[in-house]
Amino acid sequence: VMRLTKPTLFTNIPVTCEERDLPGNLFNQLMKDDPSTVNGAETLMLGEMLTLPQNFGNIFLGETFSSYISVHNDSNQIVKDILVKADLQTSSQRLNLSASSAAVAELKPDCCIDDVIHHEVKEIGTHILVCAVSYTTQMGEKMYFRKFFKFQVLKPLDVKTKFYNAETDEVFLEAQIQNITTSPMFMEKVSLEPSIMYNVAELNTVDTSGERASTFGSRTYLQPMDTRQYLYCLKPKQEFAEKAGVIKGVTVIGKLDIVWKTNLGERGRLQTSQLQRMAPGYGDVRLSLETIPDTVNLEEPFDITCKITNCSERTMDLVLEMCNTSSIHWCGVSGRQLGKLHPSSSLHLALTLLSSVQGLQSVSGLRLTDTFLKRTYEYDDIAQVCVISSEVKKES
């Protein structure tokens, strides 16, 4: 049994010295005459030739394990009904990798039966390739033997994820991918396959002269032990965004699909399990801001739009109260009735306020009271707004 892998570039150790030393120019001339060196760059270790694998090497999760199996008749007799079977034993299952289950009628002396097997490795840990051969001698005696080839499957990448829940039901996913192998990787694709409730937008490109360019540059190589961050934005689909209770309980986001190449184009692919986040807790009533200006003038009214959503399973009768703070003052009638709000439904509310203090101010002081249960929900630090003097704005 021999594992089939790509060849590697030949490396040689340069031996050189200065011309004033005893060997003179002898070492340099020998390196120039060496056919494995690069012409004009003989002192580099990397050569122009390819070398066949000298050992089994490392195999990583997500790569394709290929092996060449040869059964040779070393005797001087013809054997019949030869059946070669190759199984791969993992920690959880046993897989049959034989290309054909049919027996070979006969095998003459010094002849062989060849087979090539392929398997995409999907588990880490110890793997055992079990090759079993059964045949019948000329005397009609049935013979059987097995050989075992053990190898380890290593983990190529370390993937860590972080979730950020936005107020607008958007979810931002940061995926940190680290190359934990000993050779560089070419990252061919890193994508997020969202769950059925979300649409995804990749945030790993920038607009350069009207064209989208990768934030990692044109060379997407990941050196050993290097880490790269990928960012994605998930937005709930319209049919689910209108159902507050559904999005509130969604924890499954999707799964990452990672494709890479190593050495001379050996391809590997990993797909993570379903990524899950901690579902945000909104309580019975959720208040979010739909529109708010970034910058406002000092002591001048400005408008905001709030969205109030009933996240409970009962109907609410809400009353809105607006409480002034030291810097934010509400304009309008406090204590007004908003009416009944059914479960999973929402309403939009336009409010006006002004600030008496410059700087970055926090919008606070909204109170919602459910008259059915006599329960009050307080909302402070809803958002921030930058307050500047109108004179500063005119000068700018």
N, C-alpha and C positions, 0 to 999 in steps of 0.2 A: 504494500500500500504506500502511495506517495501523494502528498498533498500538492495540488496544482495551484501555484501562486504566480504573480507577475514577477519577472526578473527585476533586479535592482541595478542601479548604476555602480560600476566598478570603482572602488576607492583604493588608492595606493598611498604609501607614506613617502613623501619626498625626502631625499637625502641630498643635501647640497652643502657647499662651503664657499668661502671666498677664494678668489684666484691666487692670493698670496699664500694660502695654506699649502701644505705638502701635496695633496691630491691635485691641486691646480684646478683645471677645468674638466677633470675626469667625470665627476659626479653629474655635473650639468649636461655633459655630452651624452652620458648614459640615459638620463631622463628624456632628452630630446629624441633619442633613438628608440625609446620604449613606445611600442604602438598603443599602449593603454592611456598615455598622457594626452592632454589637450595641447595642440600645436600653438605655441606662443604663450602658454600658461602652464608650463610643466610643473611649477612649484605648487599648484593647486592639488588638493587631495582628490578632487572629483575628476574621474576620467570619462572618456567617450564611449567606453564599452559597457555592455550589459553582462551581468553575471547571474547564473541560475541560482535558485535558493539552495543554501547549504544545510538548512535545518527546517524544522516544522514552522518556526516563526510564531508570531502572535496572531490570534484571531479574535475579533471584537464583535460584540453584540451588534446586530444589524447588517453584518457583512455576509457574503455568500461563501459557504464552505464547499470547496471542490476537491475531489480526490480521485486518483487513478488507481484502480484495482486490477491486478494481473494475477491470474492463476496459471502456473506453469507446470507442465508434466515433466518431472525430473527423471522418471523411470524409463525403462526400455520397453514398456508394455502399453497397449492401448487401453484406456479406461473409458467407461460408458456412463451415460445418464448423469452428467456433471451438472450440479445445481449450485450456483453461487448466490448467496444472500447477504446483503449488507444492511444492518440495522444501526440506528443511532440511538443510544440510550442516554436520556437526560435525567434530571432529578425528578421530573414529573411525568414523563411519557417515553414510549419507545416507538421510533419511526422507522418504517421500511423505506430505504433509499434505492433499492435495486431498480434498474431501468426495466428489466424483464424478469418474469417469474417462471419462464419456460426453461426446461432442462436442455442442455446441449447433448446431442446424441452420442458423440465420442470425441476423445481428445488424444491425438497421436503423440508419441514421444517427442520432446523438445518443442512442442507447440503450446500455445497459451490462449487463455480466454481473457479478454480485456473489457473493462467497463469503467465508465466515468460517471460519478455521482455528484449531484449538486444539492445544497440545502441552505436556505436562508436562516441563519442562526437567530433565534428569538428568545433564548434564555441564557443567563450568565451562570457560571459555575462549571463543574466537571461534566464533560461529555465523553462517552465511550463509543467508539466505532467498533461494532461487532461484525466480523466477517466470518461466515460459516460456509463450508464447502462439503457437499456430499457427493459421492460417486460410487460406481460399481466396478470392481476389478474383473479381469478376464475369467476368474474362477467363480464369478457370481456373488462374491462377498461384498456387502455394502459397507462402505467406509464413511467416516464423518470426522471433521475436525474444525476447530474455531480458533480465531486469533482476535486479540483485543488491542485496540489502540486508544489510549487515553489522552485527552487534551483539555486545556482550560479555556473557557470563553471569558474574556475580560470586558469591562465596562469602558466604552470609548469616550463618553461625554458625561459631564455632571450638569444636570439641568435644575435650576432653582427658579421658582416663580413667586411674584408678588402681585397682589391685587389692590387696586385703589377704586373705591366706590364713589362716584360723583353724585352730586345732588340731582342731576338731570337723568338719573337711571342709567347713565353711561358707566361702563366698567373699563378701567385701564389695566392692562396686563403687561408686566415687565418680566421677560424671560431672560435669565442669565445662563448662558451656555459656555461651559469651560471644556477645553480639549485636554483630557487627562492621559492621552497617549504620548508616545515618545517621538512622533513624527508630525509634521504640519498637515493640516487638512484644508481642502478647498471646499468652502461652504456653498454648495450648489443651490440649496433652497431651505429656507426656514419659514414656514407658514403656519397659520393658525386656522384650524377647521372648527368654526363655531358650532354651538348647539343649535337646535332648530328655532330657538327663540331670539337669536341674535344675528345681526350683520356685523362683519368685522372690517376695519380699516387699518392697514399697515402704516405705521408711522416711522418707517426706517429709510425714507427717501427724502430728499430736499429738491426744491425746484431751482435748477441752475440754467439760466438762459432759455427758459421755456421747456426744458427737458428734466425728467425726473432722474436724479442720480442717487446712488446708494450713499448713506451716511458713513459707510465703512470704506469708501473709495472704490476704485476700479479693481483692486486686487483683494478679493474676499478670502484671503488665507488666514487661518487661525493657527498660530504657532503653539507648540506644546505648552501646557499650563496657562495659556492665555484665556481670558474671559471676554465675552462680547454680550452686550445687552440689546435685546430686541423689544420693541414697544408696539402694542396693539390697542386699538380702541374698539370696544364692542358696544353697539347700540341696539336696544330692543326693537324688534320689528313692530310696525305700526299696529298690527292686530293684537299684539301682546302688550304694547306700551299703554294702551287704553285700559287695561285691566290691572289695577294697582296691586290687587291681592296676588295675582299670578307672578308678576315680576318680583314682588317682595320675597317670595319663597324660593326663587330660582337660585340654586347653588352650582349646578353644572354649567360650565362656561364653554368647554370645547377641548380639543387636544392639539398638541403641536406635532407637526410633520417635519422632520429634519432629514435632509439628504446631503451627503458629503462624498468627496473623493480623496483618496490617499495615493501616495507613491506614483505609479504610472497609470492612474485612472481607475483603481479599484474602488468600486462604488459601495456605499453603505447607507442604510436608511433606518431611522428610528421613529417610532410613533409613540408618544406618551399615552398613558391612560387618561381618562376624562379628568380634566382639571376642575377643582371645586373651590369655591370661595366661601367665606363666611357671609351669609345673607344679612344685609343691613336691617337693623330693627327700627321701624318708623313709629311704633306705637299705634294707637287707634287713629290718630289724625296726623297727616303729614302736610307740612307747609313748605313749599319750595318757591324760589323766585324764578319767574319766567323772563322778565326784562328788568334791567336796572342800569343806569348810566355809570360809566367808569369815573367820570369827573363832573362835579357840579360846582356852581358858584355859591359863595358864602351868603347866607340869609336869603337865598332865592329858592322858591319851591321847585321840586322835581318829582317826577312820577315814577312809580314802580308797579309791576304787575305780579301778583302772587297767585299761586295755584294751591288750593286746599283740596286734599284727597281724603276720603273716608276709607281707611284701611281695616276697619273692623267689620264684623258680620251683622251689625245692627244699624238701623237708621238713626241719624243724629239730628237734633235741632240746635243749630249753632248761633251763638251771639259773639260779635267781635268787639273787643275793647282795645283801645290804643293808649299806651302809657308813655308819656314823654320822659326822656332821659336828660342828662345834663348837657348833651350836645345835639341830640336829635329831637325834633318837635314834629308831631303828627298834625296834619291839617284835615279836618273833617269831623264827623260826628262819631263819638265813641259810644259803645253799647248798642249798636244797631243789630237788628235781626238779619241773619243770612238765610234763614229758612231751613227746610229739611234737606238733608244730604243722605242719599241712599248708599248702601255698601258698594265699594269699588267704584263709586262715581266721584267726580271732582267738579270744582267751579273755579273760575278765574275772577280775581278781585283787583281792581285798579285803585291804588292808594297814592296820596300826595303827602310829602313831608319836606322839611327844610332843616338845615344844620346851622347852628350858631357858633360853631368852633371850626377852625381850619385844621387841615391834616387828614389823616386816614381815620375815618369814623365808622363805628359799627352800628348797623341798623338793628335796633332792639326795641322791645316793649310791646309786642303783639300778644294778645291773650284771646283764646277761644274757649268758650264755655258751652258745654252740652247741657241744655236745660232738662233733658230727660233724666240724666243721672247726677246732675248738679256737679259735674266734674270740669275743672278748668285746666287747659293745656297752655303752658307758657313757652314763648318762642323768643329767645334772645340771641344776639350775635348771629343773625340770619345771613348777613352779608356785610361787606365793607365797601365804602365809597370814599373817593378822594375829594376833599372839599378845599377849593382855592378861592382866593380873593378875585372879584371881578376885575379889579385894576390890574392884577398880574396877567389875567387872560388878555386884556386889551393891549398890554405892552408886548406880549408875545406875538 
